[in-house]
Amino acid sequence: MIRDLFEDDVRDVRLAPGAMWLGGFARRFEAPCVTALRRVVEVAPFRHMVTPGGHRMSVAITNCGAVGWVTDQSGYRYDSDDPQTGGRWPAMPDVFADLAAQAAARAGFDGFAPDACLINRYEPGARLTRRAACRWFMATWSSGAVPPDFAIMASCRSRRDITS
């Protein structure tokens, strides 16, 4: 079995003012987050958006919560409607909000209450990852501020871990 990078590093590390590595913190949320993410993706599938310059993004994204981050030829923005489905973004699962709030509190940001979550799927070949042989999922949460206030990255060993 291939072990995750930093698998044994379960300590908290202050990286810079306002930035912390919470080693191993999200592990207990893994199974319920994967289940919740599958439900989000059923309503708002991952997609490769097109930038204002006409370039297809290499990272696949989806959103949940009150608004979602979108880009197209008219620009970058947060929007309450999913441009692919025309409907509202799916509600943010409680487990996502709980994970974000608890991690923020552990990092010293008590009272964080997320209202939106951008989820990125980085596959081999995506230009935003340094580990080209793995799949990364990154979720960022916002509580009304732009850019997002909080981010978590996790790796998956198989595409079957998260629906495509």
C-alpha positions in Angstrom: 0.0 0.0 0.0 1.2 3.5 -0.8 1.3 5.8 2.2 0.2 9.4 2.0 2.8 12.1 2.1 2.9 13.4 5.8 0.8 10.5 7.0 2.7 10.2 10.2 2.9 14.0 10.8 0.0 14.6 13.2 1.4 17.8 14.8 0.1 21.3 14.4 2.7 23.7 12.8 2.3 27.4 12.5 3.6 28.2 9.0 3.2 32.0 9.1 0.9 34.5 10.9 -2.6 33.3 10.3 -1.5 30.0 8.5 -1.3 26.6 10.2 -0.7 23.0 9.2 -3.1 20.8 11.2 -1.4 17.5 10.6 -3.9 14.6 10.6 -6.8 16.8 11.8 -9.3 16.0 9.0 -8.8 12.2 9.2 -11.8 11.6 11.4 -13.9 13.5 8.9 -12.8 11.5 5.9 -15.6 9.0 5.5 -18.5 11.4 6.1 -16.8 14.0 3.9 -16.5 11.5 1.0 -20.1 10.5 1.4 -21.2 14.1 1.5 -19.0 15.0 -1.5 -20.6 12.3 -3.6 -24.0 13.9 -2.8 -22.8 17.3 -3.8 -21.3 16.0 -7.1 -24.6 14.3 -8.0 -26.2 17.7 -8.0 -23.3 19.8 -9.2 -20.8 17.6 -11.1 -17.1 18.5 -11.4 -16.4 20.5 -14.5 -13.5 22.3 -16.1 -14.4 25.9 -16.4 -13.1 28.3 -19.1 -11.2 31.4 -18.1 -11.9 34.9 -19.5 -9.0 34.4 -21.9 -10.7 31.3 -23.3 -8.4 28.7 -21.7 -9.9 25.5 -20.2 -8.8 25.1 -16.6 -6.9 22.0 -15.8 -8.4 21.6 -12.4 -12.0 20.4 -12.2 -14.2 22.3 -9.7 -17.6 22.2 -8.0 -19.2 24.2 -5.2 -21.7 24.0 -2.5 -23.3 26.5 -0.1 -24.8 29.9 -0.7 -22.5 30.9 -3.6 -20.0 29.2 -5.9 -16.8 30.4 -7.5 -17.2 30.5 -11.3 -15.3 31.7 -14.3 -16.2 32.2 -18.0 -15.5 34.7 -20.7 -17.2 37.5 -18.7 -14.8 37.1 -15.7 -14.2 35.5 -12.3 -16.9 35.8 -9.7 -19.0 34.2 -7.0 -22.5 33.4 -8.1 -25.5 31.8 -6.3 -26.4 29.9 -9.5 -24.5 27.0 -11.0 -23.9 28.0 -14.6 -23.9 24.4 -15.8 -27.3 23.4 -14.3 -29.0 26.8 -14.0 -30.0 25.9 -10.5 -28.7 26.9 -7.1 -25.6 25.3 -5.8 -26.3 22.4 -3.5 -26.5 23.1 0.2 -23.2 22.8 2.1 -23.2 19.5 4.0 -23.1 19.8 7.8 -19.9 17.7 7.9 -18.1 20.3 5.7 -19.2 23.2 7.9 -18.3 21.3 11.0 -14.8 20.4 9.7 -14.2 24.0 8.6 -15.4 25.5 11.9 -13.5 23.0 14.1 -10.2 23.4 12.1 -10.5 27.2 12.2 -11.1 27.1 15.9 -8.1 24.8 16.4 -6.0 27.3 14.4 -7.2 30.2 16.6 -10.1 31.5 14.6 -13.1 30.8 16.9 -16.5 31.6 15.6 -15.8 30.9 11.9 -19.1 30.0 10.2 -18.7 29.0 6.5 -21.4 29.8 4.0 -19.7 28.6 0.8 -17.3 25.9 -0.2 -15.3 25.6 -3.4 -14.0 22.1 -4.1 -11.1 21.5 -6.6 -10.1 18.2 -8.0 -6.5 18.0 -9.2 -5.7 15.0 -11.4 -2.4 14.0 -12.9 -1.4 16.7 -15.4 -3.3 19.5 -13.6 -0.9 22.5 -13.6 -1.6 23.5 -10.0 -0.2 20.5 -8.2 3.4 19.5 -7.6 2.6 15.8 -7.1 1.7 14.8 -10.6 1.2 11.2 -9.8 -1.6 11.7 -7.3 -5.1 13.1 -7.1 -5.7 16.0 -4.7 -8.9 17.5 -3.5 -8.9 20.9 -2.0 -11.8 22.6 -0.3 -11.9 26.3 0.5 -14.6 27.8 2.7 -15.8 31.4 2.9 -17.8 33.3 5.4 -18.7 36.2 3.2 -15.1 37.3 2.5 -13.4 37.0 -0.8 -10.9 35.4 -1.3 -11.9 32.3 0.7 -10.9 32.3 4.4 -9.9 28.7 4.9 -8.6 25.7 2.9 -8.0 22.0 3.4 -6.2 19.7 1.1 -6.5 15.9 1.1 -5.2 13.2 -1.2 -7.1 10.2 -2.5 -5.5 6.9 -3.5 -8.0 6.1 -6.2 -10.5 7.9 -8.5 -13.1 5.6 -6.9 -12.6 7.4 -3.7 -14.5 10.4 -5.2 -16.9 10.3 -8.1 -15.7 11.8 -11.3 
